[in-house]
Amino acid sequence: MKRRKAQVEMQLWGGIECTHNRVGDTYFDQIAWSGHDRCPEDIDRIADLGIRTLRYPALWEWAASTEGPDFNWDWADERLPYLRRLGIQPIVGLVHHGSGPRYTNLLDVDFASGLAHYAGKLAQRFPWVDSYTPVNEPLTTARFSALYGHWYPHKRCSIAFAQAILNECRATVLAMAAVRSIRSDARLIQTEDLGKTHSTPALAYQADFENERRWLTFDLLCGNIDRHHPIGSYFLWLGVKESELLWFHDHPCPPDILGINYYVTSERFLDDRIANYEPRLHGGNGRHAYADIEVVRAVEADLAGPEQILLEAWERYRRPMAITEAHLACTPDEQVRWLWEVWQAAHSARQADADICAVTAWSLLGAYDWDSLVTSPRGNYEAGAFDVNDQRRPTPIAELIAHLASGTTPELVGLDQPGWWRRVPAMVA
């Protein structure tokens, strides 16, 4: 009789929204907006919740504001030892929706080597750090920066998108090589927003393409892309050199943990009946015009949900996984329900033998302006475990986090009720 491998207890990790994206000549800095740059005591508050693993930034842009051989280590010298003193293991992020310092960008041939140089210097300075995310969500960042034009360098073409994600993933490989030259057991925790695309029958071909594209970050790092891969062949058709794809075959850097970021907006529905939608939702691919909306707002699609997404990733890669961002911009009670649903989904996936090691409560200090995809500084704030607009007061989600971190059963009012994304009827925008 085959014996099932015992799994270690699932952990509750934490994270601070640290997007540092560039729009035109302006950087938008979530850490500055939340005041965390002036309040290191936030780390004490996080430690008091029982969190012992924290996604935390030591961003390249901060350390290298000008081109030159020297880095500014003030932030890292203060914050990383602070975490260590409190017994918190950092997963250090180096680029978070950014494009690097002003002298580079996602399409620059020196972007990858520049990030690798910084990563190596950071590892030399902090050899006890053993977990890294060199580039957060490469696919998402490449889409927003080079396909949709929201963020710098504001390109809107498929070949720029291909070049951007290849550059980001190459930077990840080189950065981890530099880190591992200092600490050979350093772990790559590679994050990506992993949703799913649904569609009307006429747009099934576009949904199939996007559902293959969603794996691109992990497939590149695992060395799975060649001319026979659906996205590999597409990149070659765009004009990418085959040698650029095969470079990843020769330099595989499979993540030690696949970091799955999942949001209520991660699942999309493509509808060719555009007359049913406001013009702002209209788009297309050159072959069909269609609306692209959230599945939770669609009439003819069901949410796959986090458990199914995790199991699809497990079947494809068979590598350890974690939910590395779980956050909802909504009322406190709905935020609690969202984190609880994701936690339960991860447990269910573990029961199906998927190796899920953690769920991450993201945006502990909240986030700003994601309702406009951080394209203008409007000051629209959504609280997290702490409300920075109310003297950093703990919110109800902080209580749930404390329970999950300690392994105790939460008994919060309304936790047994489904969230709005499970209650409301689907609607047309």
Sine and cosine of phi, psi and omega as CSV:
sin_phi,cos_phi,sin_psi,cos_psi,sin_omega,cos_omega
0.00,0.00,0.79,-0.62,-0.03,-1.00
-0.96,0.28,0.77,-0.64,-0.01,-1.00
-1.00,-0.08,0.69,-0.72,0.00,-1.00
-0.97,0.25,0.70,-0.71,0.02,-1.00
-0.93,0.38,0.77,-0.64,0.00,-1.00
-0.94,0.34,0.64,-0.76,0.03,-1.00
-0.97,-0.25,0.60,-0.80,0.10,-1.00
-0.94,0.33,0.33,-0.95,-0.03,-1.00
-0.90,0.44,0.66,-0.75,0.01,-1.00
-0.94,0.33,0.65,-0.76,-0.06,-1.00
-0.98,-0.21,0.36,-0.93,0.14,-0.99
-0.95,-0.30,0.92,-0.39,0.06,-1.00
-0.99,-0.12,0.14,-0.99,0.06,-1.00
-0.76,-0.65,0.21,-0.98,0.04,-1.00
-0.41,-0.91,0.48,-0.88,0.05,-1.00
-0.92,-0.40,0.81,-0.59,0.06,-1.00
-0.86,0.51,0.87,-0.49,-0.13,-0.99
-0.73,-0.69,0.45,0.89,0.03,-1.00
-0.81,0.58,0.72,-0.69,0.02,-1.00
-0.71,-0.71,0.93,0.36,-0.10,-1.00
-1.00,-0.04,0.38,-0.93,-0.02,-1.00
-0.92,-0.39,0.74,-0.67,0.10,-0.99
-0.82,-0.58,0.92,-0.39,-0.12,-0.99
0.90,0.43,-0.83,-0.56,0.02,-1.00
-0.98,-0.21,0.19,0.98,-0.08,-1.00
-0.92,-0.39,0.73,-0.68,0.12,-0.99
-1.00,-0.07,0.70,-0.71,0.09,-1.00
-0.96,-0.26,0.87,-0.49,-0.20,-0.98
-0.89,-0.46,0.97,-0.25,-0.01,-1.00
-0.89,0.45,-0.55,0.83,-0.01,-1.00
-0.91,0.42,-0.64,0.76,0.05,-1.00
-0.94,0.34,-0.66,0.75,-0.02,-1.00
-0.89,0.46,-0.61,0.79,0.00,-1.00
-0.98,0.20,-0.21,0.98,-0.05,-1.00
0.99,0.14,0.09,1.00,-0.03,-1.00
-0.92,0.38,-0.41,0.91,0.05,-1.00
-0.91,0.42,-0.36,0.93,0.00,-1.00
-0.95,-0.33,0.07,1.00,-0.11,-0.99
-0.67,-0.74,0.95,0.31,0.03,-1.00
-0.88,0.47,-0.30,0.95,0.01,-1.00
-0.90,0.43,-0.23,0.97,0.12,-0.99
-0.82,0.57,-0.54,0.84,-0.02,-1.00
-0.90,0.43,-0.59,0.81,0.07,-1.00
-0.89,0.46,-0.66,0.75,0.01,-1.00
-0.89,0.46,-0.65,0.76,0.01,-1.00
-0.92,0.40,-0.68,0.74,0.03,-1.00
-0.88,0.47,-0.59,0.81,0.00,-1.00
-0.91,0.42,-0.36,0.93,0.07,-1.00
-0.97,0.25,-0.24,0.97,-0.03,-1.00
0.99,-0.14,0.09,1.00,0.01,-1.00
-0.96,0.28,0.76,-0.65,-0.03,-1.00
-0.85,-0.52,-0.04,1.00,0.14,-0.99
-0.73,-0.69,0.79,-0.62,-0.14,-0.99
-0.69,-0.73,0.82,-0.57,0.18,-0.98
-0.94,0.34,0.85,-0.52,-0.17,-0.99
-0.60,-0.80,0.64,-0.77,-0.10,-0.99
-1.00,0.04,0.59,-0.81,0.30,-0.95
-0.66,-0.75,0.95,0.30,-0.29,-0.96
-0.96,0.29,0.62,-0.78,0.02,-1.00
-0.84,0.54,-0.67,0.74,-0.03,-1.00
-0.86,0.51,-0.61,0.79,0.00,-1.00
-0.93,0.38,-0.64,0.77,-0.11,-0.99
-0.99,0.15,-0.34,0.94,-0.10,-0.99
-0.72,-0.69,0.89,0.46,-0.02,-1.00
-0.93,0.37,-0.41,0.91,0.08,-1.00
-0.79,-0.62,0.44,-0.90,-0.03,-1.00
-0.96,0.29,0.69,-0.72,0.00,-1.00
0.32,-0.95,0.09,-1.00,-0.09,-1.00
-0.98,0.20,-0.28,0.96,-0.12,-0.99
-0.98,-0.21,0.51,-0.86,0.05,-1.00
-0.90,-0.44,0.47,-0.88,0.10,-1.00
-1.00,-0.03,0.93,-0.37,-0.10,-1.00
-0.99,-0.17,0.20,0.98,-0.11,-0.99
-0.83,0.55,-0.75,0.67,-0.02,-1.00
-0.89,0.46,-0.80,0.60,-0.07,-1.00
-0.90,0.44,-0.62,0.78,-0.02,-1.00
-0.91,0.42,-0.51,0.86,0.04,-1.00
-0.99,0.11,-0.74,0.67,-0.24,-0.97
-0.99,0.12,-0.66,0.75,-0.07,-1.00
-0.91,0.42,-0.71,0.70,0.10,-1.00
-0.89,0.46,-0.53,0.85,0.05,-1.00
-0.86,0.51,-0.74,0.67,0.04,-1.00
-0.86,0.51,-0.69,0.72,-0.05,-1.00
-0.89,0.45,-0.65,0.76,0.00,-1.00
-0.88,0.47,-0.52,0.85,-0.02,-1.00
-1.00,-0.01,0.09,1.00,0.05,-1.00
0.97,0.25,0.43,0.90,0.02,-1.00
-0.97,-0.24,0.81,-0.58,0.05,-1.00
-1.00,0.08,0.87,-0.50,0.03,-1.00
-1.00,0.08,0.62,-0.79,0.29,-0.96
-0.98,-0.21,0.97,-0.26,-0.23,-0.97
-1.00,0.10,0.83,-0.56,0.06,-1.00
-0.99,-0.14,0.69,-0.72,-0.06,-1.00
-0.96,-0.28,-0.55,0.83,0.09,-1.00
-0.68,-0.73,0.84,-0.55,-0.05,-1.00
-0.80,-0.60,1.00,-0.08,-0.06,-1.00
0.87,0.48,0.35,0.94,0.01,-1.00
-0.98,-0.18,-0.04,-1.00,0.05,-1.00
-0.79,-0.61,0.34,0.94,0.01,-1.00
1.00,0.05,-0.01,-1.00,0.05,-1.00
-0.87,0.49,0.17,-0.99,-0.11,-0.99
-0.87,0.50,-0.44,0.90,-0.08,-1.00
-1.00,0.08,0.10,0.99,0.02,-1.00
-0.62,-0.78,-0.03,-1.00,0.09,-1.00
-0.22,-0.98,0.06,-1.00,-0.10,-0.99
-0.90,0.43,-0.32,0.95,-0.02,-1.00
-0.98,-0.21,0.01,1.00,-0.03,-1.00
-0.97,0.23,0.70,-0.71,-0.01,-1.00
-0.91,0.42,-0.34,0.94,-0.02,-1.00
-0.99,-0.12,0.04,1.00,-0.01,-1.00
-0.86,0.51,-0.75,0.66,-0.08,-1.00
-0.91,0.42,-0.73,0.68,-0.02,-1.00
-0.93,0.38,-0.56,0.83,0.03,-1.00
-0.90,0.43,-0.70,0.71,0.03,-1.00
-0.91,0.41,-0.64,0.77,0.01,-1.00
-0.88,0.47,-0.65,0.76,0.02,-1.00
-0.88,0.48,-0.71,0.71,0.03,-1.00
-0.89,0.45,-0.70,0.71,-0.01,-1.00
-0.86,0.51,-0.67,0.74,0.01,-1.00
-0.90,0.44,-0.67,0.74,0.02,-1.00
-0.91,0.41,-0.62,0.78,0.05,-1.00
-0.90,0.45,-0.69,0.72,0.00,-1.00
-0.90,0.43,-0.60,0.80,0.07,-1.00
-0.89,0.45,-0.62,0.78,-0.06,-1.00
-0.98,0.22,-0.52,0.85,-0.04,-1.00
-0.77,-0.64,0.93,0.36,-0.09,-1.00
-0.92,0.40,-0.24,0.97,0.02,-1.00
-0.98,0.19,-0.28,0.96,0.05,-1.00
-0.95,0.32,0.79,-0.61,-0.11,-0.99
-0.85,-0.52,0.11,0.99,-0.05,-1.00
-0.65,-0.76,0.74,-0.67,-0.11,-0.99
-0.68,-0.74,0.53,-0.85,0.28,-0.96
-0.82,-0.58,1.00,-0.01,-0.06,-1.00
-0.86,0.51,-0.68,0.74,0.00,-1.00
-0.72,-0.69,0.89,-0.45,0.04,-1.00
-0.97,0.26,0.74,-0.67,0.11,-0.99
0.69,0.72,0.91,0.40,-0.01,-1.00
-0.84,0.55,-0.68,0.74,-0.03,-1.00
-0.90,0.44,-0.74,0.67,-0.01,-1.00
-0.88,0.47,-0.70,0.72,-0.01,-1.00
-0.91,0.42,-0.65,0.76,0.04,-1.00
-0.90,0.43,-0.64,0.77,0.03,-1.00
-0.90,0.44,-0.74,0.67,-0.09,-1.00
-0.94,0.33,-0.49,0.87,-0.10,-0.99
-1.00,-0.08,-0.53,0.85,-0.17,-0.98
-0.83,-0.56,-0.22,0.98,0.03,-1.00
-0.95,-0.32,-0.65,0.76,-0.03,-1.00
-0.98,-0.22,-0.29,0.96,0.08,-1.00
0.98,0.21,0.22,0.97,-0.04,-1.00
-0.93,0.37,-0.68,0.74,-0.11,-0.99
-0.89,-0.46,0.29,-0.96,0.03,-1.00
-0.85,0.52,0.69,-0.72,0.20,0.98
-1.00,-0.03,0.34,0.94,0.19,-0.98
0.87,0.49,0.70,0.72,0.08,-1.00
-1.00,-0.05,0.42,-0.91,0.00,-1.00
-0.68,-0.73,0.87,0.50,0.03,-1.00
-0.49,-0.87,0.45,-0.89,-0.11,-0.99
-0.92,0.39,-0.59,0.81,-0.03,-1.00
-0.94,0.35,-0.59,0.81,0.07,-1.00
-0.90,0.43,-0.64,0.77,0.07,-1.00
-0.86,0.51,-0.73,0.68,0.00,-1.00
-0.87,0.49,-0.70,0.72,-0.01,-1.00
-0.90,0.43,-0.61,0.79,-0.03,-1.00
-0.91,0.41,-0.73,0.68,-0.05,-1.00
-0.95,0.32,-0.56,0.83,0.09,-1.00
-0.89,0.46,-0.64,0.77,0.01,-1.00
-0.92,0.39,-0.68,0.74,0.01,-1.00
-0.90,0.44,-0.69,0.72,-0.03,-1.00
-0.95,0.31,-0.59,0.81,0.11,-0.99
-0.88,0.47,-0.67,0.74,0.05,-1.00
-0.87,0.50,-0.62,0.78,0.03,-1.00
-0.90,0.44,-0.72,0.69,0.02,-1.00
-0.87,0.50,-0.74,0.67,-0.04,-1.00
-0.93,0.36,-0.60,0.80,0.03,-1.00
-0.90,0.44,-0.68,0.73,0.01,-1.00
-0.93,0.36,-0.56,0.83,0.08,-1.00
-0.89,0.45,-0.66,0.75,0.02,-1.00
-0.91,0.41,-0.68,0.73,0.03,-1.00
-0.90,0.44,-0.70,0.72,-0.06,-1.00
-0.95,0.30,-0.26,0.97,0.15,-0.99
-0.94,0.35,-0.34,0.94,0.06,-1.00
-0.99,-0.15,-0.70,0.71,-0.02,-1.00
-0.74,-0.68,0.97,-0.22,-0.17,-0.99
-0.92,0.40,-0.40,0.92,-0.05,-1.00
-0.99,-0.12,0.23,0.97,0.00,-1.00
-0.88,0.48,0.64,-0.77,-0.07,-1.00
-0.98,-0.19,0.63,-0.77,0.16,-0.99
-0.99,-0.13,0.91,-0.41,0.14,-0.99
-0.97,-0.23,0.99,-0.16,-0.12,-0.99
-0.99,-0.11,0.87,-0.48,-0.05,-1.00
-0.99,-0.10,0.48,-0.88,0.14,-0.99
-0.31,-0.95,0.64,-0.77,0.13,-0.99
-0.94,0.34,0.90,-0.44,-0.10,-0.99
-0.86,-0.50,0.99,-0.14,0.04,-1.00
-0.94,-0.33,-0.59,-0.80,0.02,-1.00
-0.34,-0.94,0.56,-0.83,0.00,-1.00
-0.95,-0.33,0.76,-0.65,0.06,-1.00
-0.90,-0.43,0.28,-0.96,-0.05,-1.00
-0.31,-0.95,0.19,-0.98,0.23,-0.97
-0.95,0.31,0.31,-0.95,-0.04,-1.00
-0.82,0.57,-0.61,0.79,-0.05,-1.00
-0.90,0.43,-0.40,0.92,-0.05,-1.00
-0.95,-0.31,0.31,0.95,-0.01,-1.00
-0.86,0.51,-0.57,0.82,-0.01,-1.00
-0.91,0.42,-0.60,0.80,0.02,-1.00
-0.95,0.31,-0.63,0.78,0.06,-1.00
-0.90,0.44,-0.65,0.76,0.03,-1.00
-0.88,0.48,-0.67,0.75,0.02,-1.00
-0.89,0.46,-0.73,0.69,-0.04,-1.00
-0.94,0.35,-0.53,0.85,0.04,-1.00
-0.95,0.30,-0.39,0.92,0.14,-0.99
-0.99,0.13,-0.63,0.78,-0.02,-1.00
-0.90,0.43,-0.48,0.87,-0.06,-1.00
-0.87,0.49,-0.36,0.93,-0.01,-1.00
-1.00,0.00,0.02,1.00,-0.25,-0.97
-0.86,0.51,-0.70,0.71,0.00,-1.00
-0.83,0.55,-0.78,0.63,-0.05,-1.00
-0.93,0.36,-0.63,0.78,0.01,-1.00
-0.90,0.44,-0.65,0.76,0.04,-1.00
-0.89,0.46,-0.76,0.65,-0.06,-1.00
-0.91,0.42,-0.51,0.86,0.02,-1.00
-0.99,0.12,-0.06,1.00,0.01,-1.00
0.96,0.26,0.49,0.87,-0.09,-1.00
-1.00,-0.08,-0.02,1.00,-0.11,-0.99
-0.99,-0.13,0.82,-0.58,0.15,-0.99
-0.56,-0.83,-0.17,-0.98,-0.07,-1.00
-0.92,0.39,-0.29,0.96,0.00,-1.00
-1.00,0.00,-0.24,0.97,0.04,-1.00
-0.96,0.29,0.65,-0.76,-0.05,-1.00
-0.82,0.57,-0.67,0.74,0.00,-1.00
-0.98,0.18,-0.52,0.85,0.08,-1.00
-0.88,0.48,-0.71,0.70,0.02,-1.00
-0.91,0.41,-0.58,0.82,0.06,-1.00
-0.90,0.43,-0.68,0.73,0.03,-1.00
-0.89,0.46,-0.65,0.76,0.05,-1.00
-0.89,0.46,-0.64,0.77,0.04,-1.00
-0.89,0.45,-0.58,0.82,0.03,-1.00
-0.93,0.36,-0.42,0.91,-0.03,-1.00
0.86,-0.51,0.09,1.00,0.09,-1.00
-0.92,0.38,0.68,-0.73,0.04,-1.00
-0.95,0.31,0.63,-0.77,0.00,-1.00
-0.88,0.48,-0.52,0.85,0.02,-1.00
-0.88,0.47,-0.50,0.87,0.03,-1.00
-0.94,0.35,-0.56,0.83,0.06,-1.00
-0.96,0.27,-0.70,0.71,-0.07,-1.00
-0.94,0.33,-0.29,0.96,0.09,-1.00
-0.82,0.57,-0.60,0.80,-0.02,-1.00
-0.96,0.28,-0.43,0.90,0.15,-0.99
-0.90,0.44,-0.65,0.76,-0.05,-1.00
-0.99,0.15,-0.28,0.96,-0.04,-1.00
-0.74,-0.68,0.84,0.54,-0.03,-1.00
-0.91,0.41,0.60,-0.80,0.03,-1.00
-0.61,-0.79,0.91,0.42,-0.06,-1.00
-0.88,0.47,0.68,-0.73,0.00,-1.00
-0.87,0.49,0.63,-0.78,0.14,-0.99
-0.94,0.34,-0.54,0.84,0.10,-0.99
-0.67,-0.74,0.80,-0.60,0.13,-0.99
-0.98,0.19,0.88,-0.48,0.00,-1.00
-1.00,-0.07,0.94,-0.35,-0.05,-1.00
-0.99,-0.13,0.90,-0.45,0.10,-0.99
-0.99,-0.15,0.80,-0.59,-0.09,-1.00
-0.71,-0.70,0.80,-0.60,-0.02,-1.00
-0.81,-0.58,0.25,-0.97,0.03,-1.00
-0.91,0.42,-0.35,0.94,0.04,-1.00
-1.00,-0.10,0.04,1.00,-0.09,-1.00
-0.95,0.32,-0.44,0.90,0.03,-1.00
-0.99,-0.13,0.79,-0.62,-0.12,-0.99
-0.90,-0.44,0.41,-0.91,0.07,-1.00
-0.80,-0.59,0.80,-0.60,0.02,-1.00
-0.98,-0.22,0.82,-0.58,-0.11,-0.99
-0.76,-0.65,0.86,-0.52,-0.02,-1.00
-0.99,0.17,-0.08,1.00,0.01,-1.00
-1.00,0.04,0.93,0.38,-0.20,-0.98
-0.93,0.37,-0.30,0.96,0.03,-1.00
-0.89,0.46,-0.33,0.94,0.00,-1.00
-0.99,0.16,-0.07,1.00,-0.15,-0.99
-0.81,-0.59,0.43,-0.90,0.08,-1.00
-0.89,0.45,0.51,-0.86,-0.01,-1.00
-0.83,0.56,-0.52,0.86,-0.02,-1.00
-0.90,0.44,-0.30,0.95,0.00,-1.00
-0.99,-0.11,-0.02,1.00,-0.04,-1.00
-0.98,0.20,0.64,-0.77,0.07,-1.00
-0.39,-0.92,-0.37,-0.93,0.02,-1.00
0.19,-0.98,-0.02,-1.00,-0.05,-1.00
-0.80,-0.59,0.23,0.97,-0.05,-1.00
1.00,-0.02,-0.29,0.96,0.03,-1.00
-0.94,-0.35,-0.68,0.73,0.05,-1.00
-0.77,-0.64,0.58,-0.82,0.23,-0.97
-1.00,-0.02,0.62,-0.78,-0.02,-1.00
-0.35,-0.94,0.29,-0.96,0.14,-0.99
-0.99,-0.10,0.59,-0.81,0.03,-1.00
-0.86,-0.50,0.95,-0.31,-0.07,-1.00
-0.77,-0.63,0.18,-0.98,0.06,-1.00
-0.94,0.34,0.62,-0.79,0.03,-1.00
-0.85,0.52,-0.59,0.81,-0.03,-1.00
-0.92,0.38,-0.21,0.98,0.07,-1.00
-0.96,-0.26,0.03,1.00,-0.12,-0.99
-1.00,-0.04,0.37,-0.93,-0.03,-1.00
-1.00,0.07,-0.62,0.79,-0.21,-0.98
-0.86,-0.50,0.62,0.78,0.03,-1.00
-0.55,-0.83,0.56,-0.83,0.04,-1.00
-0.95,-0.31,0.62,-0.78,0.04,-1.00
-0.91,0.42,0.81,-0.59,0.09,-1.00
-0.92,0.38,-0.69,0.72,0.06,-1.00
1.00,0.01,0.30,-0.95,-0.12,-0.99
-0.90,0.44,-0.56,0.83,0.00,-1.00
-0.89,0.46,-0.74,0.67,-0.01,-1.00
-0.90,0.45,-0.65,0.76,0.03,-1.00
-0.87,0.50,-0.70,0.72,0.03,-1.00
-0.88,0.47,-0.69,0.73,-0.04,-1.00
-0.93,0.37,-0.57,0.82,0.07,-1.00
-0.90,0.43,-0.67,0.75,0.04,-1.00
-0.91,0.41,-0.63,0.78,0.01,-1.00
-0.90,0.44,-0.69,0.72,-0.01,-1.00
-0.90,0.44,-0.53,0.85,-0.05,-1.00
-0.98,0.19,-0.62,0.78,-0.17,-0.99
-0.90,-0.44,-0.47,0.88,-0.04,-1.00
0.79,0.62,0.71,0.70,0.03,-1.00
-0.82,-0.58,0.44,-0.90,0.04,-1.00
-0.82,0.58,0.59,-0.81,-0.05,-1.00
-0.71,-0.70,0.36,-0.93,0.16,-0.99
-0.57,-0.82,0.55,-0.84,0.26,-0.97
-0.97,0.23,0.91,-0.41,-0.10,-1.00
-0.98,-0.19,-0.06,1.00,0.19,-0.98
-0.50,-0.87,0.86,-0.51,0.14,-0.99
-0.74,-0.68,0.94,-0.35,-0.07,-1.00
-0.39,-0.92,0.55,-0.84,0.04,-1.00
-0.71,-0.71,0.76,-0.65,0.10,-1.00
-1.00,0.06,0.99,-0.15,-0.05,-1.00
-0.22,-0.98,-0.26,-0.97,0.03,-1.00
-0.93,0.36,0.37,-0.93,-0.04,-1.00
-0.84,0.54,-0.64,0.77,-0.03,-1.00
-0.93,0.38,-0.58,0.82,0.04,-1.00
-0.96,0.28,-0.55,0.84,0.10,-1.00
-0.87,0.50,-0.66,0.75,0.03,-1.00
-0.89,0.45,-0.70,0.72,-0.01,-1.00
-0.89,0.45,-0.61,0.79,-0.01,-1.00
-0.90,0.43,-0.77,0.64,0.00,-1.00
-0.88,0.48,-0.63,0.77,0.01,-1.00
-0.91,0.42,-0.66,0.75,0.02,-1.00
-0.90,0.44,-0.69,0.73,0.01,-1.00
-0.90,0.44,-0.66,0.75,0.03,-1.00
-0.87,0.49,-0.73,0.69,0.00,-1.00
-0.90,0.43,-0.62,0.78,0.02,-1.00
-0.90,0.44,-0.65,0.76,0.04,-1.00
-0.90,0.44,-0.64,0.77,0.06,-1.00
-0.89,0.45,-0.65,0.76,0.01,-1.00
-0.91,0.42,-0.64,0.77,0.05,-1.00
-0.90,0.44,-0.61,0.80,0.07,-1.00
-0.89,0.45,-0.62,0.79,0.04,-1.00
-0.90,0.44,-0.42,0.91,0.07,-1.00
-1.00,-0.01,0.26,0.96,0.10,-0.99
0.99,0.17,0.13,0.99,0.12,-0.99
-0.95,0.30,0.64,-0.77,-0.04,-1.00
-1.00,0.04,1.00,0.03,0.00,-1.00
-0.95,-0.31,0.88,-0.47,-0.11,-0.99
-0.99,-0.14,-0.34,0.94,-0.11,-0.99
-0.28,-0.96,0.35,-0.94,0.22,-0.98
-0.83,-0.56,0.69,-0.73,-0.08,-1.00
-0.95,-0.33,0.87,-0.49,0.15,-0.99
-0.97,0.24,0.94,-0.33,-0.12,-0.99
-1.00,-0.07,0.26,-0.97,0.04,-1.00
0.81,0.59,0.76,0.64,-0.02,-1.00
-0.85,0.53,-0.52,0.85,0.03,-1.00
-0.98,-0.20,0.19,0.98,-0.01,-1.00
1.00,0.08,-0.11,-0.99,-0.07,-1.00
-0.48,-0.88,0.37,-0.93,-0.06,-1.00
-0.85,-0.53,0.68,-0.73,0.26,-0.96
0.88,0.47,0.42,0.91,0.10,-1.00
-0.97,0.25,-0.21,0.98,0.09,-1.00
-0.93,0.37,-0.33,0.94,0.11,-0.99
-0.91,-0.41,0.34,0.94,-0.01,-1.00
0.84,0.55,0.56,0.83,0.05,-1.00
0.78,0.63,0.78,0.63,0.04,-1.00
-0.95,-0.30,-0.19,0.98,0.08,-1.00
-0.45,-0.89,0.59,-0.81,-0.07,-1.00
-0.99,0.13,0.99,0.17,-0.04,-1.00
-1.00,0.02,-0.30,0.96,0.00,-1.00
0.99,0.16,0.32,0.95,0.02,-1.00
-0.98,0.21,0.94,-0.35,-0.16,-0.99
-0.96,-0.28,0.66,-0.75,0.15,-0.99
-0.85,-0.53,0.82,-0.58,-0.07,-1.00
-0.95,0.30,0.34,-0.94,0.10,-1.00
-0.87,-0.49,-0.73,-0.68,0.06,-1.00
-0.93,0.36,-0.40,0.92,0.07,-1.00
-0.78,-0.63,0.60,-0.80,0.02,-1.00
-0.99,-0.17,0.97,-0.24,-0.07,-1.00
-0.95,0.32,-0.23,0.97,0.05,-1.00
-1.00,0.04,-0.05,1.00,-0.01,-1.00
-0.73,-0.68,0.85,0.53,0.06,-1.00
0.83,0.56,0.53,0.85,0.04,-1.00
0.86,0.51,0.61,0.79,0.00,-1.00
-0.92,0.40,0.71,-0.71,0.10,-0.99
-0.90,0.44,0.65,-0.76,0.04,-1.00
-0.98,-0.20,0.13,-0.99,0.00,-1.00
-0.83,0.56,-0.50,0.86,-0.02,-1.00
-0.92,0.40,-0.43,0.90,0.06,-1.00
-0.89,0.46,-0.60,0.80,0.02,-1.00
-0.91,0.41,-0.68,0.74,0.05,-1.00
-0.89,0.45,-0.68,0.74,0.02,-1.00
-0.86,0.52,-0.70,0.72,-0.01,-1.00
-0.87,0.49,-0.64,0.77,0.05,-1.00
-0.90,0.43,-0.74,0.67,-0.05,-1.00
-0.91,0.41,-0.62,0.79,0.00,-1.00
-0.92,0.40,-0.53,0.85,-0.03,-1.00
-1.00,-0.03,-0.13,0.99,0.01,-1.00
0.99,0.17,0.29,0.96,0.02,-1.00
-0.99,-0.12,0.35,-0.94,-0.04,-1.00
-0.99,0.10,0.85,-0.53,0.01,-1.00
-0.96,0.28,0.60,-0.80,0.06,-1.00
-0.78,-0.62,0.91,0.42,-0.05,-1.00
-0.99,-0.11,0.60,-0.80,0.00,-1.00
-0.89,0.47,0.76,-0.64,0.07,-1.00
1.00,0.06,-0.04,1.00,-0.06,-1.00
-0.92,0.40,-0.41,0.91,0.00,-1.00
-0.99,0.10,-0.02,1.00,0.02,-1.00
-1.00,-0.07,0.57,-0.82,0.03,-1.00
-0.94,0.35,0.47,-0.88,0.06,-1.00
-0.95,0.31,0.21,-0.98,-0.06,-1.00
-0.86,0.51,-0.51,0.86,-0.03,-1.00
-0.94,0.35,-0.23,0.97,0.09,-1.00
-0.97,-0.24,-0.23,0.97,-0.11,-0.99
-0.99,-0.14,-0.73,0.68,-0.19,-0.98
-0.96,0.28,0.55,-0.84,0.10,-1.00
-0.93,0.37,0.50,-0.87,0.05,-1.00
-0.88,0.47,0.48,-0.88,-0.06,-1.00
-0.65,-0.76,0.39,-0.92,0.15,-0.99
-1.00,-0.08,0.69,-0.72,-0.03,-1.00
-0.91,0.41,0.00,0.00,0.00,0.00
